[in-house]
Amino acid sequence: RADPDVIMVGEMRDYETAKTGVEASLTGHLVFSTLHTNSAPETIVRLLDMGIDPLNFADALLGILAQRLVRTLCKKCKEQYHPTKEEYDEMAESYDQEEFDKLNIPYNDEFKLYRPKGCDICNNTGYRGRMSIHELLVATDGIKRLIQKHETVEVMRNLSRSEGMTTLLQDGILKALKGFTDFKQVRRVCIK
């Protein structure tokens, strides 16, 4: 007889697997699983659309972590440059202009980004390795109420963001601002 504290479910592809995972969570087990969606809020709607009971699901959920891999700039040859105002504005708008303004990163002569160049270390690609960008949705009381109402992705995303969730795109932009990757790579992996 097994009495696990933690259960790992490969992937929740169907109703039966998802239902079993939720039931295990409700009986005191910590359950981890994977699901292919474009964002953390979409995961909730996908599971509800599979037929999972919203009340049980809301009780069972602790959080959802969405992630993507982006190529990292080669540390040896990445090139610092001063982007155009259009590039800056596109980045700020993608981040959410109001939220970007709170970062207090003005467009001026000191504003720098990095881009790939290419060298012998990175096979002249300008990139070497990958890093993850994340989006963590915490199952707050507000989110649980939305799950019980079977709300839309947009409503869940808006509440999550108002409660402090950083989106995949925002996390990617922050990493581009720090010089780990470039905005082009972030846009490539983040689906609107």
C-alpha positions as a Markdown table, in Angstrom:
| # | Residue | x | y | z |
|---|---|---|---|---|
| 1 | Arg | 0.0 | 0.0 | 0.0 |
| 2 | Ala | 1.4 | 3.4 | -1.0 |
| 3 | Asp | 0.8 | 6.6 | 0.9 |
| 4 | Pro | 2.5 | 9.3 | -1.1 |
| 5 | Asp | 2.8 | 12.9 | 0.0 |
| 6 | Val | 3.5 | 14.2 | -3.5 |
| 7 | Ile | 2.1 | 12.9 | -6.7 |
| 8 | Met | 3.5 | 13.6 | -10.2 |
| 9 | Val | 1.0 | 13.3 | -13.1 |
| 10 | Gly | 2.7 | 13.3 | -16.5 |
| 11 | Glu | 0.2 | 15.4 | -18.4 |
| 12 | Met | -3.4 | 16.1 | -18.0 |
| 13 | Arg | -4.7 | 15.4 | -21.5 |
| 14 | Asp | -8.2 | 14.2 | -20.7 |
| 15 | Tyr | -11.0 | 14.4 | -18.2 |
| 16 | Glu | -10.2 | 11.2 | -16.3 |
| 17 | Thr | -6.6 | 12.2 | -15.6 |
| 18 | Ala | -7.5 | 15.7 | -14.6 |
| 19 | Lys | -10.3 | 14.5 | -12.3 |
| 20 | Thr | -8.0 | 12.0 | -10.6 |
| 21 | Gly | -5.4 | 14.7 | -10.0 |
| 22 | Val | -8.0 | 17.1 | -8.5 |
| 23 | Glu | -9.4 | 14.3 | -6.3 |
| 24 | Ala | -5.9 | 13.4 | -5.1 |
| 25 | Ser | -5.3 | 17.0 | -4.2 |
| 26 | Leu | -8.5 | 17.2 | -2.3 |
| 27 | Thr | -7.4 | 14.2 | -0.1 |
| 28 | Gly | -4.3 | 16.0 | 1.1 |
| 29 | His | -1.7 | 15.1 | -1.6 |
| 30 | Leu | 0.4 | 17.7 | -3.3 |
| 31 | Val | -0.1 | 17.1 | -7.0 |
| 32 | Phe | 2.1 | 18.4 | -9.8 |
| 33 | Ser | 1.2 | 18.0 | -13.5 |
| 34 | Thr | 1.8 | 19.5 | -16.9 |
| 35 | Leu | -0.6 | 20.9 | -19.5 |
| 36 | His | 0.1 | 22.6 | -22.8 |
| 37 | Thr | -1.4 | 26.1 | -22.9 |
| 38 | Asn | -0.3 | 29.5 | -23.9 |
| 39 | Ser | -0.5 | 31.1 | -20.4 |
| 40 | Ala | -1.3 | 30.3 | -16.8 |
| 41 | Pro | -4.9 | 31.7 | -16.9 |
| 42 | Glu | -5.6 | 29.5 | -20.0 |
| 43 | Thr | -4.7 | 26.4 | -18.0 |
| 44 | Ile | -7.7 | 27.0 | -15.7 |
| 45 | Val | -10.1 | 27.4 | -18.6 |
| 46 | Arg | -8.7 | 24.4 | -20.4 |
| 47 | Leu | -9.3 | 22.2 | -17.3 |
| 48 | Leu | -12.8 | 23.6 | -16.8 |
| 49 | Asp | -13.6 | 22.9 | -20.4 |
| 50 | Met | -12.5 | 19.3 | -19.9 |
| 51 | Gly | -15.4 | 19.0 | -17.4 |
| 52 | Ile | -13.6 | 19.4 | -14.1 |
| 53 | Asp | -16.0 | 20.4 | -11.3 |
| 54 | Pro | -15.3 | 24.1 | -10.7 |
| 55 | Leu | -15.9 | 23.9 | -6.9 |
| 56 | Asn | -13.5 | 21.0 | -6.4 |
| 57 | Phe | -10.9 | 22.5 | -8.8 |
| 58 | Ala | -11.0 | 25.9 | -7.0 |
| 59 | Asp | -10.5 | 24.1 | -3.6 |
| 60 | Ala | -7.6 | 22.0 | -5.0 |
| 61 | Leu | -5.6 | 24.6 | -6.9 |
| 62 | Leu | -2.6 | 26.3 | -5.3 |
| 63 | Gly | -1.0 | 27.8 | -8.3 |
| 64 | Ile | 0.0 | 27.5 | -12.0 |
| 65 | Leu | 3.4 | 28.2 | -13.5 |
| 66 | Ala | 3.7 | 28.8 | -17.2 |
| 67 | Gln | 7.1 | 28.9 | -18.8 |
| 68 | Arg | 8.9 | 29.3 | -22.1 |
| 69 | Leu | 12.5 | 29.0 | -23.1 |
| 70 | Val | 14.2 | 31.9 | -24.8 |
| 71 | Arg | 17.7 | 31.9 | -26.4 |
| 72 | Thr | 20.2 | 33.8 | -24.3 |
| 73 | Leu | 22.7 | 36.2 | -25.8 |
| 74 | Cys | 26.3 | 35.1 | -26.0 |
| 75 | Lys | 28.1 | 36.6 | -23.1 |
| 76 | Lys | 31.3 | 37.0 | -25.0 |
| 77 | Cys | 30.0 | 38.9 | -28.1 |
| 78 | Lys | 26.6 | 40.4 | -27.2 |
| 79 | Glu | 26.6 | 44.0 | -28.4 |
| 80 | Gln | 25.2 | 47.0 | -26.4 |
| 81 | Tyr | 23.2 | 49.5 | -28.5 |
| 82 | His | 20.9 | 52.5 | -28.1 |
| 83 | Pro | 17.5 | 51.4 | -29.5 |
| 84 | Thr | 15.3 | 53.7 | -31.5 |
| 85 | Lys | 12.3 | 55.4 | -29.8 |
| 86 | Glu | 10.0 | 53.1 | -31.8 |
| 87 | Glu | 11.7 | 50.0 | -30.4 |
| 88 | Tyr | 11.4 | 51.5 | -26.9 |
| 89 | Asp | 7.8 | 52.3 | -27.4 |
| 90 | Glu | 7.0 | 48.8 | -28.8 |
| 91 | Met | 8.6 | 47.3 | -25.7 |
| 92 | Ala | 6.8 | 49.6 | -23.3 |
| 93 | Glu | 3.4 | 48.9 | -25.0 |
| 94 | Ser | 4.0 | 45.2 | -25.1 |
| 95 | Tyr | 4.8 | 45.3 | -21.3 |
| 96 | Asp | 1.7 | 47.4 | -20.6 |
| 97 | Gln | 2.5 | 51.1 | -20.8 |
| 98 | Glu | 1.2 | 51.9 | -17.4 |
| 99 | Glu | 3.1 | 49.1 | -15.7 |
| 100 | Phe | 6.2 | 49.9 | -17.7 |
| 101 | Asp | 6.1 | 53.5 | -16.5 |
| 102 | Lys | 6.3 | 52.2 | -12.9 |
| 103 | Leu | 9.7 | 50.6 | -13.8 |
| 104 | Asn | 11.0 | 54.1 | -14.1 |
| 105 | Ile | 13.1 | 53.4 | -17.2 |
| 106 | Pro | 13.0 | 56.5 | -19.3 |
| 107 | Tyr | 14.0 | 56.7 | -22.9 |
| 108 | Asn | 17.2 | 58.8 | -23.0 |
| 109 | Asp | 20.8 | 58.5 | -24.2 |
| 110 | Glu | 21.7 | 56.2 | -21.3 |
| 111 | Phe | 19.0 | 53.6 | -22.3 |
| 112 | Lys | 20.7 | 50.6 | -23.7 |
| 113 | Leu | 19.7 | 47.1 | -24.9 |
| 114 | Tyr | 21.7 | 44.2 | -26.2 |
| 115 | Arg | 21.6 | 42.4 | -29.5 |
| 116 | Pro | 23.4 | 39.3 | -30.9 |
| 117 | Lys | 26.6 | 39.8 | -32.8 |
| 118 | Gly | 28.3 | 36.4 | -33.3 |
| 119 | Cys | 31.7 | 35.0 | -32.5 |
| 120 | Asp | 33.6 | 31.7 | -32.4 |
| 121 | Ile | 32.1 | 30.7 | -29.0 |
| 122 | Cys | 28.5 | 30.9 | -30.3 |
| 123 | Asn | 29.1 | 29.7 | -33.9 |
| 124 | Asn | 28.4 | 33.2 | -35.1 |
| 125 | Thr | 24.8 | 33.0 | -34.0 |
| 126 | Gly | 25.0 | 35.6 | -31.2 |
| 127 | Tyr | 23.2 | 33.2 | -28.9 |
| 128 | Arg | 24.5 | 30.6 | -26.5 |
| 129 | Gly | 22.1 | 28.6 | -24.3 |
| 130 | Arg | 18.6 | 29.2 | -23.1 |
| 131 | Met | 16.8 | 30.5 | -20.1 |
| 132 | Ser | 13.2 | 30.3 | -19.0 |
| 133 | Ile | 10.7 | 33.1 | -18.7 |
| 134 | His | 7.9 | 32.6 | -16.2 |
| 135 | Glu | 4.3 | 33.5 | -15.3 |
| 136 | Leu | 3.1 | 32.4 | -11.9 |
| 137 | Leu | -0.6 | 32.6 | -11.2 |
| 138 | Val | -1.3 | 32.2 | -7.4 |
| 139 | Ala | -4.7 | 30.7 | -6.6 |
| 140 | Thr | -6.0 | 33.6 | -4.5 |
| 141 | Asp | -9.5 | 33.7 | -3.1 |
| 142 | Gly | -10.4 | 36.0 | -6.0 |
| 143 | Ile | -9.1 | 33.6 | -8.6 |
| 144 | Lys | -11.0 | 30.7 | -6.9 |
| 145 | Arg | -14.2 | 32.7 | -7.1 |
| 146 | Leu | -13.7 | 33.2 | -10.8 |
| 147 | Ile | -13.0 | 29.5 | -11.2 |
| 148 | Gln | -16.3 | 28.7 | -9.5 |
| 149 | Lys | -18.1 | 31.1 | -11.9 |
| 150 | His | -16.3 | 29.5 | -14.9 |
| 151 | Glu | -15.0 | 33.0 | -16.0 |
| 152 | Thr | -13.2 | 33.7 | -19.2 |
| 153 | Val | -9.4 | 33.7 | -19.7 |
| 154 | Glu | -9.4 | 37.5 | -20.0 |
| 155 | Val | -11.2 | 38.1 | -16.7 |
| 156 | Met | -8.8 | 35.7 | -14.9 |
| 157 | Arg | -5.8 | 37.3 | -16.5 |
| 158 | Asn | -6.9 | 40.8 | -15.5 |
| 159 | Leu | -7.5 | 39.8 | -11.9 |
| 160 | Ser | -4.2 | 37.9 | -11.7 |
| 161 | Arg | -2.3 | 40.9 | -13.1 |
| 162 | Ser | -4.1 | 43.3 | -10.7 |
| 163 | Glu | -2.9 | 41.0 | -7.9 |
| 164 | Gly | 0.7 | 41.2 | -9.0 |
| 165 | Met | 1.2 | 38.4 | -11.6 |
| 166 | Thr | 4.0 | 39.1 | -14.1 |
| 167 | Thr | 3.1 | 37.7 | -17.5 |
| 168 | Leu | 5.4 | 35.7 | -19.7 |
| 169 | Leu | 5.9 | 38.7 | -22.0 |
| 170 | Gln | 6.7 | 41.0 | -19.0 |
| 171 | Asp | 9.2 | 38.6 | -17.5 |
| 172 | Gly | 10.8 | 38.2 | -20.9 |
| 173 | Ile | 11.1 | 42.0 | -21.4 |
| 174 | Leu | 12.6 | 42.4 | -17.9 |
| 175 | Lys | 15.2 | 39.8 | -18.9 |
| 176 | Ala | 15.9 | 41.6 | -22.2 |
| 177 | Leu | 16.3 | 44.9 | -20.3 |
| 178 | Lys | 19.0 | 43.1 | -18.1 |
| 179 | Gly | 20.8 | 41.9 | -21.2 |
| 180 | Phe | 20.1 | 38.2 | -20.9 |
| 181 | Thr | 18.2 | 37.9 | -24.1 |
| 182 | Asp | 16.8 | 40.3 | -26.7 |
| 183 | Phe | 13.2 | 41.5 | -27.3 |
| 184 | Lys | 13.0 | 39.6 | -30.6 |
| 185 | Gln | 13.5 | 36.3 | -28.9 |
| 186 | Val | 10.9 | 37.2 | -26.3 |
| 187 | Arg | 8.3 | 38.1 | -28.9 |
| 188 | Arg | 9.1 | 34.9 | -30.7 |
| 189 | Val | 8.1 | 32.6 | -27.8 |
| 190 | Cys | 5.3 | 34.7 | -26.3 |
| 191 | Ile | 1.9 | 34.0 | -28.0 |
| 192 | Lys | -0.5 | 36.9 | -27.7 |
